[in-house]
């Protein structure tokens, strides 16, 4: 698994990224835009007030979501080049700062370097490693992560291929995301908490779904798939109401608004009716732009 004929993601573009960029917009040089404590993940990841998740935001992305809140780095490719050795030192620094975990955000396109960095420090890290992705993954790639990742934090964005094609340029999104999430659950098993009575996750899979404007029926179809397919008590679910029009949302009038309380309430009611109550839901006030962190190379400035 390397960058010379890249097949890391479902795009399978087979481009030699040592010579030119792949579909993700990335070369073979690992690039990140921020490495800092983050307090706005789910409570089981970020904690409640203390610590925070040690997030490393990587540049580039294998999807093309028209509403991406991180568009400065996903499509704009803002970031700083790092070696695997420098990334390893970032992990240790975050732990020293009190991070509750190492949170790899949109990491798939740099997986060879990330695994090299983890190999350098796995014996020294005493906190979980979180793999935080859009859910658009190949099982063959995920299998390389077994033994490295303690917590998977995937999105499950769409059921309908026409929606995933229109908004993320990935008509095969569910085709890959569905088995990918099953593989993640296979690797982590049912949720394990840091200690008895703790609200911090030590191991497990948290499935995120953000309700999109006008798409509540697609959300409901996803919930039925989850109920019908995934083993009970083997995951947590996080239903997000935080959709905010961003990036190219204005080019798609039907989603150029925030979701309504009615839309989100219908999805939450369905989850409860299906017994999918192990996890999290958000208040409508969560749809705020300030929850997107500044991409200013925090935690990376001192690397040459």
C-alpha positions as CSV (number, residue, x, y, z in Angstrom):
1,X,0.0,0.0,0.0
2,X,1.7,3.2,-1.2
3,X,1.1,6.3,-3.3
4,X,2.6,5.1,-6.6
5,X,-0.7,3.5,-7.9
6,X,-3.2,4.9,-5.4
7,X,-6.1,2.6,-4.5
8,X,-6.6,3.8,-0.9
9,X,-10.2,5.0,-1.4
10,X,-13.2,3.8,-3.5
11,X,-12.2,6.2,-6.3
12,X,-9.4,3.8,-7.2
13,X,-7.8,6.4,-9.4
14,X,-4.5,4.5,-9.5
15,X,-2.6,7.7,-10.0
16,X,1.1,7.9,-9.1
17,X,0.8,10.5,-6.4
18,X,4.6,11.0,-6.3
19,X,4.2,12.6,-9.7
20,X,0.7,14.3,-9.7
21,X,-2.3,14.6,-7.4
22,X,-5.0,12.0,-7.2
23,X,-8.8,12.6,-7.1
24,X,-8.4,13.7,-3.4
25,X,-6.2,16.6,-4.6
26,X,-3.3,15.2,-2.7
27,X,0.3,14.4,-3.6
28,X,2.4,11.9,-1.7
29,X,3.4,14.6,0.8
30,X,1.4,14.3,4.0
31,X,-0.3,17.6,4.8
32,X,-2.3,18.8,7.8
33,X,-3.9,22.1,8.7
34,X,-4.4,21.9,12.5
35,X,-3.4,19.7,15.5
36,X,-5.1,20.9,18.7
37,X,-7.5,20.0,21.4
38,X,-11.1,20.1,20.2
39,X,-14.2,20.2,22.4
40,X,-17.0,19.9,19.9
41,X,-17.0,16.1,19.1
42,X,-19.5,13.8,20.8
43,X,-19.2,13.8,24.6
44,X,-17.7,10.3,24.5
45,X,-14.9,11.6,22.3
46,X,-14.3,15.2,23.6
47,X,-15.3,14.7,27.2
48,X,-17.4,17.2,29.1
49,X,-15.4,20.3,29.8
50,X,-11.9,18.9,30.5
51,X,-9.3,17.5,28.2
52,X,-10.6,17.5,24.6
53,X,-10.0,15.4,21.6
54,X,-6.5,15.6,20.1
55,X,-7.6,16.3,16.6
56,X,-5.3,16.3,13.6
57,X,-7.1,17.8,10.5
58,X,-5.6,16.4,7.3
59,X,-5.8,18.3,4.0
60,X,-7.7,17.0,1.0
61,X,-10.7,14.6,0.8
62,X,-11.9,11.7,-1.2
63,X,-15.4,13.2,-1.4
64,X,-16.7,16.4,-2.9
65,X,-19.5,17.5,-0.5
66,X,-20.9,20.7,-1.8
67,X,-21.8,21.8,1.8
68,X,-18.4,21.0,3.4
69,X,-17.7,23.0,6.5
70,X,-14.0,22.3,6.2
71,X,-13.7,23.3,2.5
72,X,-10.6,25.4,3.2
73,X,-8.6,22.2,3.7
74,X,-10.8,19.6,1.9
75,X,-11.0,21.4,-1.4
76,X,-8.6,24.4,-0.8
77,X,-5.9,22.0,0.4
78,X,-4.6,24.5,2.9
79,X,-2.0,22.9,5.2
80,X,1.6,22.3,6.1
81,X,3.7,19.4,4.8
82,X,4.8,16.9,7.5
83,X,7.0,13.9,7.7
84,X,5.8,10.7,9.4
85,X,8.3,11.5,12.2
86,X,6.9,15.0,12.7
87,X,3.4,13.6,12.8
88,X,4.5,11.1,15.4
89,X,5.8,13.9,17.6
90,X,2.4,15.7,17.1
91,X,0.6,12.7,18.5
92,X,2.9,12.7,21.6
93,X,2.5,16.5,22.1
94,X,-1.3,16.2,22.0
95,X,-1.2,13.5,24.7
96,X,1.1,15.7,26.8
97,X,-1.4,18.5,26.4
98,X,-4.1,16.4,28.0
99,X,-5.8,15.0,24.9
100,X,-8.3,12.2,25.6
101,X,-7.5,10.6,22.3
102,X,-5.7,11.0,19.0
103,X,-8.4,12.0,16.5
104,X,-7.4,11.5,12.8
105,X,-9.8,13.7,10.8
106,X,-10.2,12.8,7.1
107,X,-7.1,10.6,7.1
108,X,-7.5,8.0,4.4
109,X,-5.6,9.7,1.6
110,X,-2.4,9.7,3.8
111,X,-2.8,6.3,5.4
112,X,0.7,5.0,4.6
113,X,2.4,7.9,6.4
114,X,-0.1,7.8,9.3
115,X,0.6,4.1,9.9
116,X,4.3,4.8,9.8
117,X,3.8,7.6,12.4
118,X,1.7,5.4,14.6
119,X,4.3,2.6,14.4
120,X,6.9,5.1,15.8
121,X,4.8,5.9,18.9
122,X,2.2,3.2,19.5
123,X,4.3,1.8,22.4
124,X,4.2,5.2,24.1
125,X,0.6,6.3,23.5
126,X,-1.7,5.5,26.4
127,X,-4.9,7.1,24.8
128,X,-7.2,5.7,22.1
129,X,-6.7,6.4,18.4
130,X,-9.9,7.7,16.6
131,X,-10.4,7.3,12.9
132,X,-12.8,10.1,11.9
133,X,-13.9,9.8,8.3
134,X,-16.7,10.4,5.8
135,X,-17.5,6.7,5.7
136,X,-16.5,6.4,2.1
137,X,-13.9,3.6,2.6
138,X,-12.7,0.4,1.0
139,X,-12.7,-2.6,3.3
140,X,-9.3,-3.6,2.0
141,X,-7.9,-0.3,3.3
142,X,-9.8,-0.6,6.6
143,X,-8.2,-4.0,7.2
144,X,-4.8,-2.4,7.3
145,X,-6.0,-0.3,10.3
146,X,-6.9,-3.3,12.5
147,X,-4.9,-3.1,15.6
148,X,-4.1,0.6,15.1
149,X,-7.6,2.1,15.6
150,X,-9.6,1.9,18.9
151,X,-12.5,4.1,17.9
152,X,-14.1,4.6,14.5
153,X,-16.1,7.8,14.0
154,X,-17.6,7.4,10.5
155,X,-20.3,9.5,8.8
156,X,-23.2,7.6,7.2
157,X,-24.3,10.4,4.9
158,X,-26.7,9.0,2.3
159,X,-28.8,5.9,1.3
160,X,-30.0,7.2,-2.0
161,X,-27.3,7.2,-4.8
162,X,-28.9,10.1,-6.5
163,X,-28.4,12.3,-3.4
164,X,-24.8,11.1,-2.9
165,X,-24.1,11.8,-6.6
166,X,-25.6,15.3,-6.5
167,X,-24.1,16.5,-3.2
168,X,-20.8,14.5,-2.9
169,X,-20.0,13.3,-6.4
170,X,-20.2,9.7,-5.2
171,X,-23.1,7.7,-6.6
172,X,-21.6,4.6,-5.0
173,X,-21.3,6.1,-1.5
174,X,-23.7,3.8,0.3
175,X,-22.4,0.8,-1.7
176,X,-19.0,1.4,0.1
177,X,-20.1,3.0,3.3
178,X,-22.4,0.2,4.4
179,X,-19.9,-2.6,4.4
180,X,-17.2,-0.2,5.6
181,X,-19.2,0.5,8.8
182,X,-19.8,-3.2,9.3
183,X,-16.1,-3.8,9.1
184,X,-15.4,-1.1,11.6
185,X,-17.8,-2.7,14.0
186,X,-16.2,-6.0,13.5
187,X,-12.8,-4.6,14.4
188,X,-13.9,-2.7,17.5
189,X,-16.7,-4.8,18.8
190,X,-19.4,-3.3,21.1
191,X,-18.6,0.0,22.9
192,X,-16.2,-0.2,25.8
193,X,-16.0,2.6,28.2
194,X,-12.9,4.0,29.9
195,X,-14.1,2.8,33.3
196,X,-17.3,1.9,35.0
197,X,-19.6,4.9,35.0
198,X,-17.3,6.8,32.6
199,X,-18.8,8.8,29.7
200,X,-15.5,8.4,27.7
201,X,-15.2,5.8,25.0
202,X,-12.2,3.6,25.1
203,X,-13.2,1.4,22.1
204,X,-16.1,1.2,19.7
205,X,-17.8,2.7,16.7
206,X,-19.9,5.8,16.6
207,X,-22.0,6.3,13.5
208,X,-22.7,9.9,12.6
209,X,-25.6,11.0,10.4
210,X,-26.3,14.6,9.6
211,X,-29.8,15.4,8.6
212,X,-29.9,17.4,5.4
213,X,-32.7,19.9,4.4
214,X,-35.4,18.1,2.5
215,X,-33.8,14.7,2.9
216,X,-35.5,13.4,6.1
217,X,-36.9,10.4,4.2
218,X,-33.4,9.4,3.2
219,X,-32.3,9.7,6.8
220,X,-35.2,7.5,7.8
221,X,-34.2,4.8,5.3
222,X,-30.7,4.8,6.7
223,X,-32.1,4.3,10.2
224,X,-34.1,1.3,9.0
225,X,-31.0,-0.1,7.4
226,X,-29.1,0.3,10.6
227,X,-31.8,-1.4,12.6
228,X,-32.2,-4.2,10.2
229,X,-28.5,-4.9,9.5
230,X,-26.2,-4.0,12.4
231,X,-26.1,-6.1,15.5
232,X,-27.9,-4.5,18.5
233,X,-25.7,-2.8,21.1
234,X,-22.7,-2.9,18.8
235,X,-22.4,0.8,18.1
236,X,-23.5,4.3,19.2
237,X,-25.4,6.6,16.9
238,X,-25.1,10.3,16.6
239,X,-27.8,12.2,14.9
240,X,-26.6,15.7,13.9
241,X,-28.8,18.8,13.4
242,X,-25.8,21.0,12.7
243,X,-26.2,21.4,8.9
244,X,-25.2,24.9,7.9
245,X,-25.1,26.1,4.3
246,X,-21.4,26.3,3.4
247,X,-19.1,26.3,0.4
248,X,-21.2,25.6,-2.7
249,X,-24.6,25.1,-1.0
250,X,-25.9,28.2,-2.7
251,X,-25.6,26.3,-6.0
252,X,-28.2,23.8,-4.7
253,X,-31.2,25.9,-3.7
254,X,-33.0,23.0,-2.1
255,X,-30.3,22.6,0.6
256,X,-29.4,26.3,0.9
257,X,-31.0,26.6,4.3
258,X,-30.8,25.0,7.7
259,X,-33.0,22.1,8.6
260,X,-36.3,22.7,10.5
261,X,-37.2,21.4,13.9
262,X,-39.9,19.3,12.2
263,X,-37.4,17.6,9.9
264,X,-34.9,16.8,12.6
265,X,-37.7,15.7,15.0
266,X,-39.1,13.2,12.6
267,X,-35.7,11.6,12.2
268,X,-35.2,11.5,15.9
269,X,-38.7,10.0,16.5
270,X,-37.9,7.3,14.0
271,X,-34.7,6.4,15.7
272,X,-36.5,6.1,19.1
273,X,-39.3,4.1,17.6
274,X,-36.7,1.7,16.1
275,X,-34.9,1.4,19.5
276,X,-31.8,3.2,18.2
277,X,-31.4,5.2,21.5
278,X,-27.8,4.4,22.4
279,X,-26.0,7.5,21.4
280,X,-26.6,11.2,20.9
281,X,-28.8,13.8,19.4
282,X,-28.2,17.6,19.1
283,X,-30.1,20.7,19.9
284,X,-31.0,22.9,16.9
285,X,-28.6,25.5,18.4
286,X,-25.8,23.2,17.3
287,X,-26.1,24.6,13.7
288,X,-23.4,27.3,14.2
289,X,-20.4,28.2,12.1
290,X,-18.2,28.7,15.2
291,X,-18.2,25.0,15.8
292,X,-15.8,24.7,12.8
293,X,-12.3,25.3,14.1
294,X,-10.0,27.8,12.6
295,X,-7.5,26.3,10.2
296,X,-4.4,28.3,11.1
297,X,-1.8,25.6,11.5
298,X,-2.2,25.5,15.3
299,X,0.1,22.9,16.7
300,X,2.2,22.7,13.5
301,X,3.9,26.1,13.2
302,X,7.2,25.0,14.6
303,X,7.9,22.4,11.9
304,X,10.1,23.4,9.1
